[in-house]
Every structure is written in C-alpha cells, then in structure tokens.
Amino acid sequence: MTIRLTINGIGFELPDSRGSETLLDFLHGELNLTGTKLCCGIGVCRACTVQVVKPPSLAPTPTISCSTALSTLDGTQVSTIESVARDGQPDAVQQAFLDHFAFQCGYCAPGFVMAARIFLSGLQAQPVPPEKLEAAMMEAIGSHICRCTGYVRYFEALRGLAEAVNAGEAIEL
C-alpha cells in the first residue's frame, strides 16, 4: 500500500511502512519545512498546527502535526506556514499579527497563523451572529499556548479580520 498526500501543492507517495511516522517529523526531516514548530510534542500547545483538507470535503481543519501519523493523512492536502506568504509578502493574517505586535519570540506564531486562517475561511463560508464572534474566536485560537504575549494581541489582530470577514468583506486567504 501507498500513502498519498499533497503538501503545499506537491504530491508525495510514501510506502505504508512509514505510516507511523508523524507529519511533523516528515515535514522537518524529509522536506526541510521547519516553519511548523515542535514544542510540547503531545499536541497540547498547538504550535505545530497545520491545515488539512480531506476530500471530498473542502473544509480545512486544524491538525496537530506532532502527533498525527502519516497513515491518517492518505488522500489529504496539507498546507504549512511555508505556503502562506505570497511572493515574500505576508498574507492578511500575518500582516494583522505584525501590525498588532502579536508575538514576541514568534515560536507559537505559525500555529496561530494557521488556526486563524482556518477560522477565517470557515467564517467566510458561514458567518456567525456578531454576538457569537468572540466565542468563535476563542474556540479557534483559545487553546493555543503562547508563553510570551498573554494572547491579547493575537485576539485583537484576529478580531479586526474576523469582524471584516463576518460582515462580508473579502479577505484573500
């Protein structure tokens, strides 16, 4: 058997014998995609969050790469932090985080960026009542751990984007 997956638009076929290898180990060791960070190693901190789409659904889901086996990703499309910026320019989420000085050391930032993008993508597809926006944001990034900033700046940066998207403003993700 073969594990087939796409990472940042590039297809890979791996022997089934590699199925127990974690996605993060594959990203770092094989592909040299080191933007996705290993922190706790057990999926609690969420620094290693990537986006996964499993057809036939087109809805992206946040996935903890440090504890996700390659065998569970057969047929999926994975996007990492390396796929976000275009032509060296930060995307809307990255720019909002920069504008709000959301992070200090930046170690957790890739996980926050990926989770925020997934959240905003879902919000574009299905807006929520304005009074539920704060709770939806907390659901999207509230479980991410940051040891430096106290989270307020991440939430402020995401709030501006979420309010715009929720009101129907187009933001390219």
Secondary structure, 3 states (H helix, E strand, C coil): CEEEEEECCEEEEEEHHHCCCEHHHHHHHHCCCCCCCCCCCCCCCCCCEEEEECCCCCCCEEEECCCCEHHHHCCEEEECHHHCCECCECCHHHHHHHHCCCCCCCCCHHHHHHHHHHHHHHHHHCCCCHHHHHHHHHHHHCCCCCCCCCCHHHHHHHHHHHHHHHCCCCCCC
